[in-house]
Structures are given as structure tokens and as C-alpha cells.
Amino acid sequence: MYILLLLSLFGNILLFATLLLVLHFPYRSLKTLEKNALIQTQSFHAHFPISTSDVIFLGDTQIKDFRWSDSLDEVSARNLGIENETTNELFQRLESIVSQQPRLIFLQSGGSDVRQGYRLRTTRQAYQKVLTTIRQRSPQTTLVVQSILPQGRVQATRIQSLNRSIAHWVEASGGIYVDLYTHLANAHGVLDSQYSRDEYLLLAPGYEYWLRSIKPYTSLERSCTDS
């Protein structure tokens, strides 16, 4: 009888340990993939330097998933998006980009922060650091900031709040802010079903609207101001 109890206890311990492994390793694998993506991007910067005539697309999954250069063949477009990248993670790699003084940056960040449950205060602080760094380290780069895209109903209020802050900062500094959220969201603040099937990843019609919204800015030259 005692042997059966011991075997049962051992079996429960083994089951519990297995569950921990199943839950823990996907998280570690995801963080490893994100770290490797950053290393890969830094490697690309080192071996394929950014030109002062380049148009840089900077952000997380929505930026990374689209072939900007294919749709904007009249400019030298570089896609430097990283999947699931938070705003603070973007800030960590920003120096290697702005130090090369690109002509134009299209910035769209913050969606991964909301999706991963970061506090609004944390994202706001990181976003302000990104904007300040671009202005100070590459003052002649023309910066076009795009709103965070809508997601699900749960995220709607937080995204709207962040977008108001971002729009205020950009417009107060005389920058360019492109509101994609208002058009892509339905009446409930959710990414409309014609643009996405999972309330996160954009379908082709969503990117078509995005392209139309930013196309007038792709030919902008470098800023004439150094302040």
C-alpha cells in the first residue's frame, strides 16, 4: 500500500514538473527568438549601412510583416521592423539607426506594449525617449509618426489613450502624425474585420489604406533644421 502511495506521489510530481516545462520553455523560446532578431538587425546595420537617402520603416510586427520596398519602389525603403518588439526594445537599438542619419523615418510603435500588458506609463516614457533621441541624434531626418493600430475591444481604451499622447507630443514639436487608428477601427474601437481576422495582423486592404495614408510623405526631403 505504501508503495502504491509513493508511486502515486512520484507520478504527481512528475506530472507537475512536466507542466512547468511545457509552460516555461515556450516563453524562454520566445524571448530567445526576440533577442536573436535584435542581434540579426544589428548585424544588418553593420554590414549594410543605412544611407542618408534611405526611408526607414521602424516598429514592431505590423511594420515587419509588410514589404514596403515592393510597394514604394520610387524610394529606397528599408524595413527595420521586429516582431513583437516593445517601444523600450526599439529604443535600445535606435542609436545604430539614427547615427547613420537617414532621410526619412516612418515610426509606428506601442502595439506590442499594449498586447503584452505593459503599463501605459512605461510605454509613454519609452516613446518619449524614442522621439527625443531621433530629434537630438538625427535632427535632419524627417520623422513621420503613425498611430498605434486598433486591436481587440479589451485593448481599445489603452490604445486610444496612448495615441492621444503620441499625437500631442508629435504635433507640439511640429512633426507629422498620421492617424491610422480612426479609419481602421470599427464603432467599438476594434480592428475592423475587413482589415483583420484576428484583431491584430493586418490583411491586404489594411495595408492598402496605410500606404495611401503615408504616400504623400514618402518624397519629403531631409529637414533643413538642426534643432
PABA-223339 format. One record per residue: x, y, z of N, C-alpha, C in turn; residue number from 1; residue in three letters. Coordinates in steps of 0.001 Angstrom, whole numbers, plus 500000, padded with zeros to 6 digits. Atoms other than C-alpha are relative to their C-alpha. Layout:
// residues N
X / Y / Z / X / Y / Z / X / Y / Z / NUM / ALA
...
***
This chain:
// residues 227
500824 / 498787 / 500000 / 500000 / 500000 / 500000 / 500853 / 501256 / 500000 / 1 / MET
499109 / 498850 / 499956 / 502800 / 502395 / 500893 / 500718 / 500201 / 498668 / 2 / TYR
499331 / 499911 / 501307 / 504500 / 501554 / 497620 / 499091 / 500667 / 498975 / 3 / ILE
500950 / 499392 / 500930 / 501357 / 502480 / 495706 / 499862 / 501506 / 500242 / 4 / LEU
500088 / 498582 / 499668 / 501120 / 505783 / 497576 / 501233 / 500757 / 499510 / 5 / LEU
498765 / 499364 / 500463 / 504752 / 506555 / 496816 / 500019 / 500138 / 498482 / 6 / LEU
500047 / 499942 / 501457 / 504277 / 505704 / 493162 / 499029 / 501074 / 499524 / 7 / LEU
500982 / 498976 / 500355 / 501189 / 507920 / 493019 / 500570 / 501392 / 500217 / 8 / SER
499390 / 498712 / 499698 / 503059 / 510785 / 494683 / 501069 / 500349 / 498971 / 9 / LEU
498956 / 499774 / 501001 / 506011 / 510360 / 492324 / 499405 / 500380 / 498645 / 10 / PHE
500666 / 499698 / 501266 / 503631 / 510374 / 489358 / 499467 / 501418 / 499961 / 11 / GLY
500518 / 498626 / 499936 / 502023 / 513624 / 490506 / 501128 / 501024 / 499888 / 12 / ASN
498844 / 499094 / 500079 / 505417 / 515261 / 490985 / 500512 / 500076 / 498562 / 13 / ILE
499521 / 500043 / 501381 / 506478 / 514130 / 487514 / 499060 / 500774 / 499077 / 14 / LEU
500972 / 499273 / 500806 / 503254 / 515482 / 486006 / 500135 / 501495 / 500196 / 15 / LEU
499854 / 498573 / 499700 / 503703 / 518822 / 487759 / 501258 / 500570 / 499342 / 16 / PHE
498751 / 499550 / 500609 / 507307 / 519093 / 486578 / 499860 / 500119 / 498484 / 17 / ALA
500221 / 499963 / 501453 / 506230 / 518317 / 483004 / 499202 / 501234 / 499596 / 18 / THR
500810 / 498814 / 500287 / 503583 / 521051 / 483111 / 500829 / 501266 / 500090 / 19 / LEU
499130 / 498833 / 499875 / 506168 / 523561 / 484322 / 500887 / 500156 / 498781 / 20 / LEU
499142 / 499949 / 501181 / 508453 / 522653 / 481441 / 499236 / 500467 / 498773 / 21 / LEU
500812 / 499649 / 501157 / 505660 / 522960 / 478893 / 499658 / 501484 / 500013 / 22 / VAL
500374 / 498595 / 499890 / 504642 / 526380 / 480215 / 501211 / 500915 / 499917 / 23 / LEU
498843 / 499125 / 499895 / 508150 / 527712 / 480748 / 500807 / 500100 / 498719 / 24 / HIS
499116 / 499982 / 501162 / 510043 / 526726 / 477625 / 499482 / 500830 / 498834 / 25 / PHE
500444 / 499112 / 501079 / 507758 / 528452 / 475079 / 500325 / 501452 / 500272 / 26 / PRO
499670 / 498613 / 499652 / 508300 / 531713 / 476988 / 501474 / 500270 / 499758 / 27 / TYR
498566 / 499820 / 500198 / 512060 / 531219 / 477019 / 500344 / 499989 / 498515 / 28 / ARG
499734 / 500069 / 501436 / 511999 / 530285 / 473346 / 499619 / 501302 / 499320 / 29 / SER
500443 / 498738 / 500588 / 510038 / 533441 / 472508 / 501003 / 501102 / 500296 / 30 / LEU
499029 / 498962 / 499653 / 512478 / 535665 / 474399 / 501311 / 499781 / 499254 / 31 / LYS
498784 / 500286 / 500752 / 515387 / 533908 / 472698 / 499857 / 500436 / 498552 / 32 / THR
500248 / 499578 / 501372 / 513828 / 534492 / 469282 / 500061 / 501513 / 499866 / 33 / LEU
499997 / 498540 / 500049 / 513301 / 538182 / 470070 / 501427 / 500537 / 500147 / 34 / GLU
498617 / 499579 / 499829 / 516907 / 538516 / 471280 / 500791 / 499752 / 498723 / 35 / LYS
499299 / 500316 / 501245 / 518184 / 536799 / 468138 / 499601 / 500938 / 498878 / 36 / ASN
500458 / 499054 / 501013 / 516043 / 539111 / 465990 / 500728 / 501330 / 500143 / 37 / ALA
499262 / 498761 / 499762 / 517735 / 542104 / 467612 / 501443 / 499872 / 499536 / 38 / LEU
498625 / 500240 / 500428 / 521186 / 540611 / 467028 / 500078 / 499991 / 498472 / 39 / ILE
500035 / 500045 / 501457 / 520246 / 539924 / 463401 / 499896 / 501399 / 499410 / 40 / GLN
500181 / 498639 / 500498 / 519075 / 543522 / 462879 / 501277 / 500812 / 500166 / 41 / THR
498753 / 499274 / 499774 / 522240 / 544944 / 464420 / 501080 / 499554 / 499024 / 42 / GLN
499045 / 500513 / 500975 / 524267 / 542701 / 462142 / 499756 / 500604 / 498620 / 43 / SER
500346 / 499391 / 501279 / 522393 / 544004 / 459105 / 500455 / 501452 / 499934 / 44 / PHE
499586 / 498603 / 499968 / 523075 / 547592 / 460174 / 501505 / 500129 / 499760 / 45 / HIS
498546 / 499934 / 500107 / 526785 / 546860 / 460442 / 500493 / 499658 / 498600 / 46 / ALA
499525 / 500471 / 501301 / 527110 / 545063 / 457101 / 499345 / 500716 / 498819 / 47 / HIS
500704 / 499281 / 501054 / 524546 / 547035 / 455088 / 499597 / 501375 / 500545 / 48 / PHE
500241 / 498711 / 499357 / 524856 / 550623 / 456324 / 498814 / 500754 / 499393 / 49 / PRO
501115 / 499153 / 500434 / 521892 / 552976 / 456130 / 500554 / 501222 / 499289 / 50 / ILE
499591 / 498824 / 500766 / 522234 / 555713 / 453543 / 499191 / 501223 / 500438 / 51 / SER
500721 / 498768 / 499669 / 521252 / 559337 / 454100 / 498825 / 500244 / 499056 / 52 / THR
501153 / 499894 / 500895 / 518787 / 558871 / 451230 / 498935 / 498948 / 500304 / 53 / SER
500912 / 501096 / 499696 / 517077 / 555861 / 452814 / 498734 / 500468 / 500721 / 54 / ASP
501263 / 499834 / 499279 / 513463 / 555762 / 454008 / 499856 / 498786 / 500906 / 55 / VAL
499985 / 501076 / 499018 / 513315 / 553702 / 457205 / 498599 / 499776 / 500567 / 56 / ILE
501245 / 500383 / 499339 / 510249 / 551835 / 458447 / 500380 / 499305 / 501297 / 57 / PHE
499532 / 500405 / 498690 / 510692 / 551340 / 462155 / 498814 / 499670 / 500901 / 58 / LEU
501108 / 500366 / 499136 / 508399 / 549442 / 464526 / 499979 / 498513 / 500304 / 59 / GLY
500116 / 501393 / 499579 / 507059 / 546074 / 465567 / 499376 / 499136 / 498904 / 60 / ASP
500496 / 501028 / 500909 / 505036 / 543279 / 463943 / 499335 / 500563 / 498753 / 61 / THR
500715 / 499467 / 501161 / 502792 / 545386 / 461688 / 500945 / 500624 / 498969 / 62 / GLN
498985 / 499472 / 500918 / 505818 / 547140 / 460218 / 500767 / 498849 / 499366 / 63 / ILE
499149 / 501091 / 500465 / 507860 / 543962 / 459934 / 499313 / 499130 / 498945 / 64 / LYS
500716 / 500963 / 500839 / 505140 / 541975 / 458139 / 499762 / 500459 / 498564 / 65 / ASP
500339 / 499502 / 501341 / 504837 / 544186 / 455051 / 501255 / 500312 / 499186 / 66 / PHE
498877 / 499721 / 500908 / 507118 / 544550 / 452025 / 499895 / 501437 / 499489 / 67 / ARG
500112 / 498583 / 500349 / 507354 / 548328 / 451971 / 500766 / 500343 / 498733 / 68 / TRP
499180 / 499683 / 501168 / 510084 / 548380 / 449359 / 499328 / 499581 / 498699 / 69 / SER
500698 / 500451 / 501197 / 507899 / 546452 / 446894 / 498912 / 500978 / 499580 / 70 / ASP
501107 / 499094 / 500290 / 505085 / 548994 / 447154 / 500445 / 501445 / 499849 / 71 / SER
499465 / 498644 / 500097 / 507308 / 552083 / 447274 / 501306 / 499950 / 499220 / 72 / LEU
498778 / 500226 / 500772 / 509750 / 551312 / 444505 / 500678 / 501279 / 499537 / 73 / ASP
499395 / 498736 / 500425 / 510344 / 555007 / 443808 / 500950 / 500558 / 501058 / 74 / GLU
499089 / 499556 / 498946 / 512234 / 555381 / 447115 / 500811 / 498808 / 500500 / 75 / VAL
499171 / 501053 / 499410 / 514955 / 553448 / 448902 / 499464 / 499678 / 501391 / 76 / SER
500677 / 500332 / 498748 / 512789 / 551863 / 451594 / 500692 / 498831 / 500698 / 77 / ALA
499392 / 501052 / 499186 / 514314 / 549777 / 454400 / 499044 / 499617 / 501123 / 78 / ARG
500890 / 500496 / 498960 / 512137 / 547625 / 456645 / 500832 / 499523 / 501185 / 79 / ASN
499256 / 500346 / 498800 / 513657 / 547555 / 460142 / 499060 / 499637 / 501146 / 80 / LEU
500936 / 500444 / 498979 / 510615 / 546220 / 461958 / 500429 / 498678 / 500611 / 81 / GLY
499711 / 501251 / 499299 / 510999 / 543460 / 464553 / 498718 / 499506 / 500653 / 82 / ILE
501234 / 500575 / 499489 / 508172 / 541137 / 465506 / 499932 / 500063 / 501527 / 83 / GLU
500289 / 499941 / 498563 / 506663 / 541707 / 468983 / 500915 / 500938 / 500775 / 84 / ASN
499077 / 499103 / 499316 / 509172 / 544438 / 469770 / 499254 / 501087 / 500773 / 85 / GLU
500589 / 498928 / 499208 / 508199 / 546792 / 472588 / 500702 / 501326 / 499690 / 86 / THR
499425 / 498681 / 500267 / 508878 / 550518 / 472479 / 501361 / 500155 / 500666 / 87 / THR
498704 / 499900 / 499324 / 511682 / 550220 / 475014 / 501063 / 499174 / 499283 / 88 / ASN
499050 / 500804 / 500769 / 513314 / 547437 / 472999 / 500410 / 500729 / 498728 / 89 / GLU
499660 / 499188 / 501169 / 513133 / 549677 / 469946 / 501011 / 501077 / 500384 / 90 / LEU
499081 / 498959 / 499523 / 514829 / 552427 / 471951 / 501413 / 499452 / 500168 / 91 / PHE
498684 / 500589 / 499756 / 517668 / 550040 / 472820 / 500831 / 499867 / 498724 / 92 / GLN
499254 / 500162 / 501256 / 518591 / 549622 / 469138 / 499996 / 501268 / 499146 / 93 / ARG
500223 / 498802 / 500808 / 517771 / 553143 / 467989 / 501282 / 500710 / 499602 / 94 / LEU
498762 / 499272 / 500263 / 521279 / 554579 / 468198 / 500666 / 499530 / 498706 / 95 / GLU
499346 / 500534 / 501201 / 522575 / 552267 / 465458 / 499294 / 500453 / 498723 / 96 / SER
500760 / 499525 / 501165 / 519880 / 553687 / 463148 / 500177 / 501500 / 499810 / 97 / ILE
499964 / 498538 / 500140 / 519819 / 557412 / 463859 / 501420 / 500522 / 499818 / 98 / VAL
498613 / 499557 / 500179 / 523618 / 557626 / 463950 / 500383 / 500053 / 498529 / 99 / SER
499713 / 500012 / 501432 / 523514 / 556978 / 460191 / 499162 / 501018 / 499213 / 100 / GLN
500675 / 498830 / 500573 / 521219 / 559957 / 459550 / 499133 / 499696 / 498766 / 101 / GLN
500862 / 500271 / 501160 / 518507 / 558508 / 457258 / 499165 / 501219 / 499616 / 102 / PRO
500798 / 498868 / 500487 / 516424 / 560885 / 455156 / 498650 / 500084 / 500684 / 103 / ARG
501382 / 500025 / 499534 / 513061 / 559793 / 456498 / 499771 / 498753 / 500854 / 104 / LEU
500382 / 501138 / 499157 / 511756 / 557580 / 459310 / 498487 / 499977 / 500153 / 105 / ILE
501406 / 500256 / 499698 / 508246 / 556151 / 459456 / 499980 / 499144 / 501262 / 106 / PHE
499997 / 500671 / 498705 / 507743 / 555202 / 463091 / 498595 / 499566 / 500385 / 107 / LEU
501285 / 500506 / 499500 / 504929 / 553010 / 464400 / 500309 / 498973 / 501072 / 108 / GLN
499647 / 500872 / 498885 / 505379 / 551501 / 467855 / 498966 / 500151 / 501116 / 109 / SER
500897 / 499956 / 498851 / 503436 / 550731 / 471022 / 498968 / 498886 / 500028 / 110 / GLY
500998 / 501057 / 500056 / 501107 / 547992 / 469827 / 500410 / 498754 / 500776 / 111 / GLY
499520 / 501173 / 499265 / 503270 / 545227 / 471261 / 499969 / 500243 / 501503 / 112 / SER
500072 / 499660 / 498572 / 503419 / 547051 / 474598 / 498599 / 499714 / 500542 / 113 / ASP
501388 / 500207 / 499575 / 499624 / 547011 / 474817 / 499668 / 498524 / 500010 / 114 / VAL
500313 / 501422 / 500134 / 499371 / 543423 / 473659 / 500654 / 499175 / 501104 / 115 / ARG
499271 / 500739 / 498970 / 501933 / 542291 / 476234 / 499689 / 500488 / 501413 / 116 / GLN
500460 / 499574 / 498685 / 500258 / 544181 / 479082 / 500878 / 500989 / 500726 / 117 / GLY
499165 / 499004 / 499341 / 502827 / 546891 / 479748 / 499152 / 501166 / 500503 / 118 / TYR
500714 / 498850 / 499463 / 501699 / 549819 / 481864 / 500121 / 501186 / 499052 / 119 / ARG
499995 / 498845 / 500894 / 500775 / 552973 / 479959 / 501152 / 500942 / 500330 / 120 / LEU
498916 / 499108 / 499589 / 503276 / 554983 / 481968 / 501340 / 499530 / 499443 / 121 / ARG
498751 / 500565 / 500511 / 506099 / 552646 / 480944 / 500136 / 500245 / 498500 / 122 / THR
499968 / 499797 / 501448 / 505190 / 552876 / 477261 / 500170 / 501479 / 499654 / 123 / THR
499868 / 498557 / 500249 / 504810 / 556663 / 477379 / 501440 / 500462 / 500208 / 124 / ARG
498621 / 499608 / 499724 / 508235 / 557071 / 478933 / 500941 / 499514 / 498906 / 125 / GLN
499150 / 500552 / 501053 / 509842 / 554795 / 476365 / 499785 / 500729 / 498681 / 126 / ALA
500316 / 499321 / 501265 / 508062 / 556531 / 473471 / 500618 / 501398 / 499966 / 127 / TYR
499399 / 498675 / 499952 / 509227 / 559946 / 474608 / 501508 / 499926 / 499816 / 128 / GLN
498561 / 500174 / 500193 / 512799 / 558650 / 474772 / 500324 / 499748 / 498531 / 129 / LYS
499790 / 500269 / 501426 / 512487 / 557363 / 471194 / 499914 / 501297 / 499203 / 130 / VAL
500187 / 498752 / 500737 / 511168 / 560691 / 469890 / 501139 / 500980 / 500275 / 131 / LEU
498926 / 499080 / 499633 / 513771 / 562698 / 471784 / 501319 / 499586 / 499363 / 132 / THR
498746 / 500494 / 500576 / 516619 / 560502 / 470571 / 500072 / 500274 / 498501 / 133 / THR
500010 / 499738 / 501439 / 515598 / 560822 / 466931 / 500231 / 501477 / 499727 / 134 / ILE
499859 / 498554 / 500198 / 515293 / 564607 / 467205 / 501411 / 500482 / 500307 / 135 / ARG
498697 / 499519 / 499578 / 518592 / 565055 / 469005 / 501150 / 499387 / 499212 / 136 / GLN
498888 / 500681 / 500648 / 520756 / 562472 / 467263 / 499955 / 500087 / 498478 / 137 / ARG
500113 / 499889 / 501454 / 519430 / 562920 / 463725 / 499025 / 501124 / 499642 / 138 / SER
500937 / 498876 / 500151 / 517871 / 566402 / 463528 / 499555 / 500259 / 498566 / 139 / PRO
500382 / 499768 / 501393 / 517829 / 566452 / 459724 / 499122 / 498891 / 499435 / 140 / GLN
500905 / 501062 / 500432 / 515821 / 563245 / 459494 / 498561 / 500463 / 500141 / 141 / THR
501427 / 499700 / 499922 / 512172 / 563864 / 458659 / 499294 / 498815 / 500639 / 142 / THR
500656 / 501053 / 499241 / 510053 / 561908 / 461122 / 498491 / 500035 / 499783 / 143 / LEU
501443 / 500156 / 500156 / 506546 / 560639 / 460323 / 499564 / 498923 / 500992 / 144 / VAL
500451 / 500920 / 498955 / 504849 / 559043 / 463330 / 498580 / 499548 / 499697 / 145 / VAL
501312 / 500570 / 500289 / 501915 / 556723 / 462739 / 499375 / 499480 / 501290 / 146 / GLN
500696 / 500423 / 498792 / 499290 / 555913 / 465346 / 500141 / 498498 / 500224 / 147 / SER
500121 / 501423 / 499698 / 499112 / 552575 / 467118 / 498712 / 499507 / 499343 / 148 / ILE
501178 / 500542 / 500667 / 496699 / 550379 / 465188 / 499029 / 499416 / 501024 / 149 / LEU
500958 / 500637 / 499097 / 493476 / 549131 / 466784 / 500271 / 498511 / 500135 / 150 / PRO
499917 / 501446 / 499767 / 493383 / 545632 / 468275 / 498617 / 499517 / 500419 / 151 / GLN
501281 / 500484 / 499513 / 490621 / 543986 / 470324 / 499310 / 501006 / 500905 / 152 / GLY
500772 / 499092 / 499154 / 487958 / 545573 / 472498 / 500696 / 500242 / 501339 / 153 / ARG
499328 / 499876 / 498702 / 489978 / 544917 / 475664 / 501110 / 501053 / 499940 / 154 / VAL
498871 / 499070 / 500128 / 492886 / 546995 / 474329 / 499584 / 501400 / 499538 / 155 / GLN
500415 / 498767 / 500671 / 490814 / 549816 / 472793 / 500268 / 501251 / 500826 / 156 / ALA
499852 / 498801 / 499173 / 490805 / 552285 / 475706 / 501463 / 500363 / 500196 / 157 / THR
498576 / 499743 / 499776 / 494536 / 551906 / 476342 / 500671 / 500521 / 498727 / 158 / ARG
499412 / 499539 / 501258 / 495430 / 552330 / 472672 / 499564 / 501432 / 499701 / 159 / ILE
500488 / 498641 / 500227 / 493240 / 555425 / 472364 / 500734 / 501001 / 500884 / 160 / GLN
499290 / 499122 / 499077 / 494921 / 556930 / 475414 / 501434 / 500237 / 499539 / 161 / SER
498636 / 499854 / 500491 / 498411 / 556251 / 474058 / 500053 / 500841 / 498729 / 162 / LEU
500008 / 499234 / 501249 / 497516 / 557631 / 470637 / 499803 / 501492 / 500250 / 163 / ASN
500177 / 498577 / 499678 / 496309 / 560888 / 472186 / 501318 / 500612 / 500477 / 164 / ARG
498708 / 499507 / 499504 / 499623 / 561257 / 473990 / 501001 / 500149 / 498862 / 165 / SER
499045 / 499968 / 501115 / 501665 / 560416 / 470889 / 499700 / 501156 / 499064 / 166 / ILE
500392 / 498904 / 500899 / 499706 / 562838 / 468703 / 500373 / 501348 / 500598 / 167 / ALA
499675 / 498734 / 499327 / 500185 / 565604 / 471263 / 501494 / 500282 / 499943 / 168 / HIS
498557 / 499794 / 500013 / 503951 / 565100 / 471511 / 500504 / 500357 / 498606 / 169 / TRP
499522 / 499784 / 501362 / 504454 / 564932 / 467749 / 499569 / 501362 / 499479 / 170 / VAL
500510 / 498742 / 500519 / 502245 / 567883 / 466881 / 500585 / 501197 / 500745 / 171 / GLU
499405 / 498919 / 499218 / 503696 / 570015 / 469705 / 501418 / 500311 / 499541 / 172 / ALA
498629 / 499799 / 500480 / 507158 / 569519 / 468212 / 500041 / 500365 / 498515 / 173 / SER
500054 / 499660 / 501410 / 505959 / 570418 / 464719 / 500213 / 498831 / 499069 / 174 / GLY
499794 / 501191 / 500811 / 506223 / 566847 / 463492 / 498757 / 499586 / 499235 / 175 / GLY
501085 / 500534 / 500826 / 503988 / 564767 / 461247 / 499400 / 498783 / 500690 / 176 / ILE
500706 / 501111 / 499365 / 501378 / 562485 / 462816 / 498927 / 499503 / 499046 / 177 / TYR
500980 / 500608 / 500899 / 499321 / 560071 / 460722 / 499072 / 499107 / 500827 / 178 / VAL
500989 / 500748 / 499230 / 496122 / 558779 / 462351 / 499443 / 498854 / 499154 / 179 / ASP
500505 / 501197 / 500671 / 495574 / 555242 / 461071 / 498869 / 499361 / 500804 / 180 / LEU
500937 / 500665 / 499093 / 493534 / 554159 / 464081 / 498545 / 500289 / 499641 / 181 / TYR
501396 / 499604 / 500176 / 490348 / 556114 / 463343 / 499342 / 499276 / 498833 / 182 / THR
500571 / 500642 / 501183 / 489825 / 554603 / 459889 / 499927 / 498482 / 500153 / 183 / HIS
499920 / 501459 / 499934 / 490839 / 551035 / 460734 / 499136 / 499397 / 501107 / 184 / LEU
500809 / 500499 / 498889 / 488738 / 550753 / 463908 / 498514 / 500052 / 499666 / 185 / ALA
501457 / 499933 / 500150 / 485050 / 549928 / 463987 / 499414 / 500859 / 501119 / 186 / ASN
500666 / 499137 / 499024 / 482490 / 551644 / 466229 / 500377 / 499661 / 501442 / 187 / ALA
499629 / 500438 / 498653 / 483757 / 549682 / 469254 / 501499 / 500161 / 500264 / 188 / HIS
498566 / 499834 / 499830 / 487397 / 550630 / 468756 / 500809 / 498762 / 499689 / 189 / GLY
499349 / 501260 / 500349 / 488228 / 547163 / 467451 / 500465 / 500042 / 498545 / 190 / VAL
499516 / 500093 / 501377 / 490310 / 546487 / 464337 / 498928 / 499336 / 499143 / 191 / LEU
501150 / 500445 / 500784 / 487584 / 546107 / 461718 / 500288 / 498684 / 499276 / 192 / ASP
499842 / 501332 / 500576 / 487012 / 542621 / 460315 / 500389 / 500021 / 498529 / 193 / SER
499571 / 499933 / 501402 / 487580 / 543806 / 456746 / 501514 / 500178 / 499881 / 194 / GLN
498557 / 499775 / 500012 / 491169 / 544587 / 457728 / 500785 / 498923 / 500744 / 195 / TYR
499305 / 501021 / 499226 / 491969 / 541646 / 460018 / 499042 / 498886 / 500378 / 196 / SER
500809 / 501129 / 499557 / 490745 / 538198 / 461005 / 500228 / 499672 / 501472 / 197 / ARG
499690 / 500341 / 498611 / 492348 / 538082 / 464441 / 500147 / 501231 / 500892 / 198 / ASP
499936 / 498747 / 499254 / 492123 / 541736 / 465578 / 501442 / 500399 / 500322 / 199 / GLU
498603 / 499618 / 499799 / 495904 / 542106 / 465262 / 500763 / 500113 / 498685 / 200 / TYR
499232 / 499994 / 501243 / 497542 / 541116 / 461976 / 499155 / 500569 / 498864 / 201 / LEU
500730 / 499344 / 501076 / 496556 / 543265 / 459011 / 499920 / 499139 / 498749 / 202 / LEU
500162 / 500576 / 501328 / 495158 / 541891 / 455772 / 500375 / 501054 / 498958 / 203 / LEU
499590 / 499102 / 501081 / 495962 / 543441 / 452387 / 499225 / 501318 / 499967 / 204 / ALA
500726 / 498713 / 500028 / 493121 / 546058 / 452493 / 500481 / 500982 / 501072 / 205 / PRO
499476 / 499135 / 498951 / 494553 / 547378 / 455766 / 501293 / 500669 / 499588 / 206 / GLY
498739 / 499423 / 500472 / 497985 / 547847 / 454261 / 499784 / 500931 / 498817 / 207 / TYR
500314 / 499089 / 501111 / 496452 / 549419 / 451150 / 499616 / 501379 / 500531 / 208 / GLU
500361 / 498713 / 499402 / 494874 / 552099 / 453314 / 501220 / 500666 / 500630 / 209 / TYR
498784 / 499481 / 499375 / 498116 / 552507 / 455246 / 500897 / 500668 / 498956 / 210 / TRP
499154 / 499445 / 501063 / 500064 / 553041 / 452025 / 499440 / 501315 / 499458 / 211 / LEU
500610 / 498756 / 500505 / 497580 / 555638 / 450756 / 500196 / 501145 / 500994 / 212 / ARG
499896 / 498963 / 498962 / 497851 / 557496 / 454056 / 501399 / 500597 / 500094 / 213 / SER
498628 / 499501 / 499841 / 501641 / 557798 / 454046 / 500659 / 500385 / 498684 / 214 / ILE
499378 / 499745 / 501307 / 502328 / 558062 / 450305 / 500369 / 501471 / 499791 / 215 / LYS
499620 / 498600 / 500208 / 502239 / 561896 / 450321 / 501287 / 500407 / 500707 / 216 / PRO
498825 / 499612 / 499216 / 505129 / 561910 / 452789 / 501281 / 499303 / 499549 / 217 / TYR
498821 / 500786 / 500359 / 507494 / 559438 / 451109 / 501030 / 500798 / 499190 / 218 / THR
499079 / 499204 / 500821 / 509006 / 562098 / 448856 / 500578 / 501187 / 500767 / 219 / SER
499482 / 498882 / 499208 / 509769 / 564539 / 451676 / 501518 / 499923 / 500092 / 220 / LEU
498563 / 499947 / 499890 / 513358 / 565688 / 451786 / 500408 / 500125 / 501458 / 221 / GLU
499481 / 499852 / 498648 / 515584 / 565922 / 454816 / 499657 / 501372 / 500549 / 222 / ARG
500324 / 498739 / 499346 / 514729 / 568600 / 457326 / 501164 / 500984 / 499862 / 223 / SER
498973 / 498968 / 500144 / 516580 / 571884 / 456938 / 500508 / 500506 / 501345 / 224 / CYS
499640 / 499492 / 498682 / 516775 / 572485 / 460670 / 500916 / 499040 / 500727 / 225 / THR
499101 / 500796 / 499170 / 519435 / 571236 / 463038 / 499618 / 500099 / 501466 / 226 / ASP
500434 / 499844 / 498617 / 517402 / 571871 / 466167 / 498680 / 499342 / 500203 / 227 / SER
***
